[in-house]
Amino acid sequence: MAQQADITAMRRAVALAARGLGATSPNPVVGCVITDASGHQVGEGFHQRAGGPHAEVHALRAAGVLARGGTAYVTLEPCDHTGRTGPCSQALIEAGISRVVYAVGDPNPQATGGADTLRAAGVEVEQGLLEAEAEAGNIAWLTSVRHGRPFVRWKYAATLDGRIAAADGTSRWISSAESRADVHRLRAEADAVLVGGGTLRTDDPHLAVRGIENATQPLRVALDTRAELPPTARILDDAAPTLLVVGEDADTRHLPDAELLRLPLHDGRVDVHELLTRLYERGIRSVLLEGGPTLAGAFVAGGAVDQVVGYLAPVLLGAGPAALADSGISTLTEALRLDVTETARVGSDLRITATLKGA
Ligand SMILES: Nc1nc(O)c(N)c(N[C@@H]2O[C@H](COP(=O)(O)O)[C@@H](O)[C@H]2O)n1
């Protein structure tokens, strides 16, 4: 049974880790708290950017000599490798830490092993405290390392009866201003924001982050298989980088300045997994899928949606397109079952976050 002081320290470490969201890719978000030999907090820190010091190093620097004989609470197993920075296991040993409590094991085969190294050096090591909370806070990075592809969060906004537009196509604005602002937070947390051709043509989306200070802009990725995008499209401005995904043979002469990813088409469509692999190869670890229903259907059909964030507005339409198009599910036994991991009121709407069972 964990002591309350351990829980408090780890909960603080989980909160610290969240401060790195959107800024650490391709690295995880990690938080660390150090207490001295009598249990008083003497240092804390979080991983701020890839290539920079790990959370443990920030916390050890803050603690100084007071770390000797103390406990380190870390949301992720201390790394055991020399990557862009040195091994945290050694840093903790050299600082004289007596006990390390970490929440989640490091699935990165290059970095894992810190727990064993610490134990071999006589440090007491415990794993699993607030594991579910730390896992949820780091879900994008953990999923991407485990599956070797970016984590995919599908976001949509719909009426209470599941429509994303009226029968005549009008869709502005179903969700509240607060929900729309909240989506900018999701964009800021993602490495890439992805839309399909239908959304591109109907909405002329901009997809950059607005209204959040010092936010890292995601890569805007648009599927435009036949390269029909006009050069005046909002997504082509310089507010954020943009990648246009086009078919192998698409004529792109009217888009001279756009960065292009040419992919083979299968029945006129890009293969979802091939796209994700190519994005992963260029360092993308999390994707916010912003529509539309056809693309979301292809991702669901391909088993490539990890989390769903739905903004449900207290509005009824009774007709109009549904949030999700055909996903290859024809009978209830094939239905995709999710766990609701959070519900929140956002303005007049309800935000429901649901994660794939066993993801
Ligand atoms: N325990 C821990 N704390 C941090 O603050 C971290 N960033 C990590 N990351 C692990 O180490 C790998 C990156 O190492 P470099 O920053 O290149 O040295 C990353 O893939 C994680 O496995 N771990």
The ligand as an ORCA input file, in Angstrom:
! r2SCAN-3c Opt
* xyz 0 1
  N      13.295      8.951    -17.690
  C      13.321      9.851    -18.687
  N      13.258     11.159    -18.382
  C      13.207     12.064    -19.351
  O      13.092     13.344    -19.013
  C      13.284     11.661    -20.696
  N      13.247     12.579    -21.695
  C      13.414     10.265    -20.975
  N      13.520      9.847    -22.243
  C      13.983      8.556    -22.666
  O      15.260      8.736    -23.285
  C      15.087      8.824    -24.704
  C      15.653     10.130    -25.212
  O      16.985     10.250    -24.811
  P      17.847     11.553    -25.249
  O      17.071     12.760    -24.809
  O      18.062     11.498    -26.714
  O      19.131     11.414    -24.469
  C      13.596      8.756    -24.973
  O      13.309      8.043    -26.163
  C      13.100      8.013    -23.733
  O      13.265      6.624    -23.868
  N      13.392      9.395    -19.949
*
